[in-house]
Amino acid sequence: MIITHDVADVDQWLSFRDDRVSSIAATGGTDIVGHAAHDDSNSVAITREFGDVDVPVSGLASPPPELAATVERHGVLPPLKVYVEG
């Protein structure tokens, strides 16, 4: 699974790496890697593995309060685009 979105501040988003990994791992994700765009824009991506992609997709559509707080703290700007292996 790949999730792309913009952030308010890339350096701030990168500083939350450990927090992001633990939050995603708590939902069953593995092999979690954050990527920042090479063009100095505020675009970022997260790649992760999931056994059942419906779990994270539904969680993003209607995030629980703790996930919404994490997303806000990390400076994530909607919309989020989700890509799954086809």
PyMOL commands that set and color helices and strands:
alter all, ss='L'
color gray80, all
select helices_A, chain A and resi 10-15+17-25+54-61+65-73
alter helices_A, ss='H'
color red, helices_A
select strands_A, chain A and resi 2-7+30-36+43-49+76-83
alter strands_A, ss='S'
color yellow, strands_A
deselect
rebuild
show_as cartoon
